[in-house]
Amino acid sequence: MRIARVLNESVRESDILARYGGEEFVVLATAPTRMARSSSREGSHAVAETLFVLHGSDEPQHVTISIGVAEFAGDRKRFFHAADRALYRAKAAGKNCVMAAEPRDLLG
């Protein structure tokens, strides 16, 4: 998947990009949320600037992605829950949006 390649090129070498569901990816960042959010914005801009040939079309098109960012604090379940909630807020906010987890997201 070309989006994965573009994202993988935009994350830091110390971070891990993984597919998480059908059209969702997760970046396991070693940086605090503020730095991870900045890196995620770079990734979303890199995707938005890349042309993709989509199924059913011969014409290259620009696409956007939404990203949810959370900081791992020792509990995998809470971490993924927080990132997922942030992702859905990003999707609701519009195209090409990055949202960080809020403290209430970490409650489980």
Sequence and secondary structure as in RCSB ss.txt:
>XXXX:A:sequence
MRIARVLNESVRESDILARYGGEEFVVLATAPTRMARSSSREGSHAVAETLFVLHGSDEPQHVTISIGVAEFAGD
RKRFFHAADRALYRAKAAGKNCVMAAEPRDLLG
>XXXX:A:secstr
 HHHHHHHHHS TTSEEEE SSS EEEE SS HHHHHHHHHHHHHHHHTSEEE TT SSEEE    EEE    S 
HHHHHHHHHHHHHHHHHH SS EEE  GGGGG 
